[in-house]
């Protein structure tokens, strides 16, 4: 079995822990990813090919039907 080398061509910083988060250049606005350091969910808010802007994903609270 061979492993394919992945080209990480775009990166940004996690807004929660400041870790560098690298992705393929195909990242799209609205895509949800996980920070490799703090494991927080992040949403891609912008991408210009080599730089990616992230924001923390909103916390979904349970609806109790009220």
Steps between C-alpha positions, in 0.01 A plus 500: 500500500640841409423830663434805287676822601251774575585851384393747770490826310277722713518585869356720770497528879250351740316790668489305829856371547699678225624170353580496130232307313603382154253381237491422134435803282153364424356619834168677452321760712263330743702177519539366856838361608665401828806680640786249527618650832194586714249278309248787475265514205579786265313645205688625194379858459729604214767359273713679244698198385793512744347667809192371682292684759331294771237567765382277782205285399178595679392274783173327422284480806236236550143610429267378776189588299404805702 
